[in-house]
């Protein structure tokens, strides 16, 4: 769909207030359920999304106020095999103010939920647009993350080498490898994590991580690395509030 420069018109021209209920999307060759750019106030609930080659669910740029509720999101993201760049259960790409609640994320190949701002990939080919909206103010609450490589990754492209992505954004380095990612003011609350390799990784700012439970006793399961952005610019990740997260054994 050709978009105008008038964002209000884009929202008005795009589907909203749509409910997808009790769906079974299995073994899809691409994305399982795709919320296109500017889709708003829509819901996917009571569904099973499993075995998609790409992302199980994708919230595209400028979408907002959508709800992902009470779904099973399982074993998505294999693409063409183990070394082909696995994808996630739910990608939140420059999408804001969404509610992700009461879902089960099970063994998706790259991870459960990744929040990020796409750098405008394949820009010179006319295949992407510059994202104006950030992945901010999303609520991720009361979900289960089981057997994930990464449970939740906030600002998942903050440290990625995107040199080959043909980005339209301005890089933060002189080589054109690294770009600013934006995933701020999100809330991750009352989720349960079992047998993940990495549980919660935070590279955005001013996010709230509270009342979550994991099967790891050590507090290290909530990880704030020194991002590539900080190494290049000297600007650290700031303002994240981490409190009342605890150990809780998982059922076998």
C-alpha positions as CSV (number, residue, x, y, z in Angstrom):
1,X,0.0,0.0,0.0
2,X,1.3,3.4,-0.9
3,X,1.5,5.7,2.1
4,X,1.1,9.5,2.2
5,X,3.1,11.9,4.3
6,X,-0.1,12.6,6.2
7,X,0.0,10.2,9.2
8,X,-3.6,10.9,10.2
9,X,-4.8,10.0,6.7
10,X,-2.8,6.8,6.9
11,X,-4.5,5.7,10.1
12,X,-7.9,6.7,8.7
13,X,-7.3,4.6,5.5
14,X,-6.0,1.5,7.4
15,X,-8.1,-1.2,9.0
16,X,-8.7,-0.7,12.7
17,X,-10.9,-2.3,15.4
18,X,-10.5,-5.8,13.9
19,X,-10.7,-8.9,16.0
20,X,-9.1,-12.2,15.0
21,X,-10.4,-14.9,17.4
22,X,-9.8,-18.6,17.7
23,X,-7.4,-18.9,14.7
24,X,-5.1,-21.8,14.0
25,X,-2.1,-20.6,11.9
26,X,0.2,-23.5,11.4
27,X,3.3,-24.1,9.3
28,X,3.2,-20.9,7.4
29,X,6.0,-20.2,4.9
30,X,6.3,-16.6,6.0
31,X,4.9,-14.6,9.0
32,X,2.0,-16.2,10.8
33,X,-0.1,-13.2,11.6
34,X,0.9,-9.8,10.2
35,X,-0.4,-6.5,11.6
36,X,0.4,-4.1,8.7
37,X,1.7,-0.6,9.1
38,X,-0.8,1.8,10.7
39,X,-3.1,-1.0,11.9
40,X,-4.6,0.1,15.2
41,X,-7.0,-0.9,18.0
42,X,-7.1,-4.5,16.7
43,X,-6.9,-7.8,18.6
44,X,-5.5,-11.3,18.1
45,X,-6.8,-13.7,20.8
46,X,-7.4,-17.3,21.8
47,X,-5.3,-18.5,18.8
48,X,-2.4,-20.8,18.1
49,X,0.4,-19.6,15.9
50,X,2.9,-22.4,15.4
51,X,5.6,-23.4,12.9
52,X,5.8,-20.2,10.8
53,X,9.1,-19.9,8.9
54,X,9.4,-16.2,9.8
55,X,7.9,-14.4,12.8
56,X,4.9,-15.9,14.5
57,X,3.3,-12.4,14.8
58,X,4.7,-9.2,13.4
59,X,3.5,-5.7,14.5
60,X,4.7,-3.4,11.7
61,X,5.8,0.2,11.8
62,X,3.4,2.8,13.0
63,X,0.9,0.3,14.2
64,X,-0.4,1.0,17.7
65,X,-2.9,0.2,20.4
66,X,-3.2,-3.5,19.4
67,X,-3.8,-6.4,21.7
68,X,-2.2,-9.9,21.6
69,X,-4.2,-11.9,24.1
70,X,-4.4,-15.5,25.3
71,X,-2.5,-17.1,22.4
72,X,-0.1,-20.0,22.1
73,X,2.9,-18.8,20.0
74,X,5.1,-21.8,19.4
75,X,8.2,-23.0,17.4
76,X,8.1,-20.1,14.9
77,X,11.1,-18.6,13.1
78,X,13.1,-21.5,11.6
79,X,13.4,-19.9,8.1
80,X,15.7,-22.2,6.1
81,X,17.5,-24.0,8.9
82,X,19.7,-23.4,11.9
83,X,22.1,-21.0,10.3
84,X,19.7,-18.9,8.2
85,X,18.8,-16.2,10.7
86,X,16.0,-17.4,13.0
87,X,13.1,-15.2,13.8
88,X,11.0,-14.6,16.9
89,X,7.5,-15.4,18.2
90,X,6.4,-11.8,18.3
91,X,8.3,-8.9,16.6
92,X,7.3,-5.4,17.7
93,X,8.9,-3.2,15.0
94,X,8.4,0.5,15.6
95,X,4.9,-0.3,17.1
96,X,3.7,1.4,20.2
97,X,1.1,1.2,23.0
98,X,0.3,-2.4,22.5
99,X,-0.9,-4.9,25.1
100,X,0.7,-8.4,25.1
101,X,-1.1,-10.4,27.8
102,X,-1.7,-14.0,28.9
103,X,0.2,-15.6,26.0
104,X,2.4,-18.6,26.0
105,X,5.7,-18.3,24.1
106,X,7.2,-21.7,23.5
107,X,10.5,-22.6,21.9
108,X,10.5,-20.0,19.2
109,X,13.8,-20.1,17.3
110,X,15.3,-16.7,18.0
111,X,13.2,-15.8,21.1
112,X,9.9,-14.8,22.5
113,X,9.3,-11.0,22.1
114,X,11.7,-8.6,20.5
115,X,11.1,-4.8,20.6
116,X,13.1,-2.6,18.2
117,X,13.0,0.2,15.6
118,X,13.9,-1.1,12.1
119,X,16.7,1.0,10.6
120,X,14.8,1.2,7.2
121,X,16.2,-1.9,5.7
122,X,16.6,-2.2,1.9
123,X,16.0,1.5,1.7
124,X,17.9,2.1,-1.6
125,X,15.7,-0.6,-3.3
126,X,12.5,1.2,-2.3
127,X,11.5,-1.7,-0.1
128,X,11.3,0.1,3.3
129,X,10.5,3.4,4.9
130,X,12.1,5.4,7.6
131,X,10.4,4.7,10.9
132,X,9.1,7.7,12.7
133,X,7.5,5.8,15.6
134,X,9.5,3.9,18.2
135,X,8.6,0.7,20.0
136,X,7.6,2.6,23.1
137,X,4.9,2.2,25.9
138,X,4.1,-1.4,25.2
139,X,2.8,-3.6,28.1
140,X,4.0,-7.2,28.3
141,X,2.2,-8.8,31.2
142,X,1.2,-12.2,32.6
143,X,2.8,-14.2,29.8
144,X,4.8,-17.4,29.9
145,X,8.2,-17.8,28.2
146,X,9.4,-21.3,28.0
147,X,12.5,-22.8,26.3
148,X,13.3,-19.6,24.5
149,X,16.8,-18.5,23.3
150,X,15.9,-15.0,24.6
151,X,12.6,-14.4,26.4
152,X,12.2,-10.6,26.0
153,X,14.8,-8.4,24.3
154,X,14.1,-4.6,24.6
155,X,15.9,-2.6,21.8
156,X,17.1,-5.9,20.3
157,X,19.1,-4.1,17.5
158,X,21.0,-1.7,19.7
159,X,24.2,-3.7,19.3
160,X,23.6,-5.4,16.0
161,X,25.9,-5.0,13.0
162,X,23.5,-3.9,10.3
163,X,26.1,-3.1,7.6
164,X,24.5,-5.4,5.1
165,X,20.9,-4.3,5.7
166,X,21.0,-1.2,3.5
167,X,19.6,1.1,6.2
168,X,18.0,4.4,5.5
169,X,18.7,5.8,9.0
170,X,21.8,7.7,9.9
171,X,24.4,5.4,11.5
172,X,26.1,6.2,14.8
173,X,29.5,5.1,13.6
174,X,31.7,6.1,10.6
175,X,31.5,2.6,9.0
176,X,27.7,2.4,8.7
177,X,27.5,-0.7,10.8
178,X,25.5,0.4,13.8
179,X,22.3,2.4,14.2
180,X,20.4,3.8,17.2
181,X,17.6,1.5,18.3
182,X,14.6,2.8,20.2
183,X,12.4,0.8,22.6
184,X,11.7,2.9,25.7
185,X,9.0,3.3,28.4
186,X,7.8,-0.2,28.1
187,X,6.5,-2.3,31.0
188,X,7.4,-6.0,31.5
189,X,5.3,-7.2,34.5
190,X,4.2,-10.4,36.1
191,X,5.6,-12.7,33.4
192,X,7.0,-16.2,34.1
193,X,10.2,-17.5,32.5
194,X,11.2,-21.2,32.4
195,X,14.3,-22.7,30.9
196,X,15.4,-19.8,28.7
197,X,19.0,-19.3,27.7
198,X,18.6,-15.5,28.2
199,X,15.6,-14.3,30.1
200,X,15.2,-10.5,29.8
201,X,17.7,-8.3,28.0
202,X,17.4,-4.5,28.2
203,X,19.1,-2.1,25.8
204,X,16.5,0.6,25.8
205,X,15.8,3.4,28.3
206,X,13.2,4.1,31.0
207,X,11.6,0.6,30.9
208,X,9.9,-0.9,33.9
209,X,10.7,-4.6,34.8
210,X,8.7,-5.7,37.8
211,X,7.1,-8.7,39.6
212,X,8.4,-11.2,37.1
213,X,9.3,-14.8,38.0
214,X,12.0,-17.1,36.7
215,X,13.5,-20.5,37.5
216,X,16.9,-18.9,38.0
217,X,17.8,-17.9,41.6
218,X,20.5,-15.5,40.6
219,X,19.4,-11.9,39.8
220,X,21.6,-12.1,36.6
221,X,18.6,-13.3,34.6
222,X,17.7,-9.6,34.0
223,X,20.6,-8.5,31.8
224,X,21.6,-4.9,30.9
225,X,24.8,-5.2,28.8
226,X,27.1,-2.4,27.7
227,X,25.5,-1.8,24.3
228,X,27.4,-1.0,21.1
229,X,25.6,2.4,21.2
230,X,27.4,3.2,24.5
231,X,30.7,2.0,23.2
232,X,30.5,4.2,20.2
233,X,28.8,7.3,21.6
234,X,29.6,7.1,25.3
235,X,25.9,7.4,26.0
236,X,24.8,4.6,28.4
237,X,21.4,2.9,28.8
238,X,19.5,4.9,31.5
239,X,16.3,5.0,33.6
240,X,15.3,1.4,33.7
241,X,13.4,0.4,36.8
242,X,14.0,-3.2,37.9
243,X,12.2,-4.3,41.1
244,X,10.4,-7.2,42.9
245,X,11.5,-9.9,40.4
246,X,11.9,-13.3,42.0
247,X,12.6,-17.0,41.8
248,X,9.8,-19.3,41.2
249,X,10.3,-23.0,40.2
250,X,8.7,-24.1,37.0
251,X,6.6,-27.2,36.5
252,X,8.3,-29.9,34.5
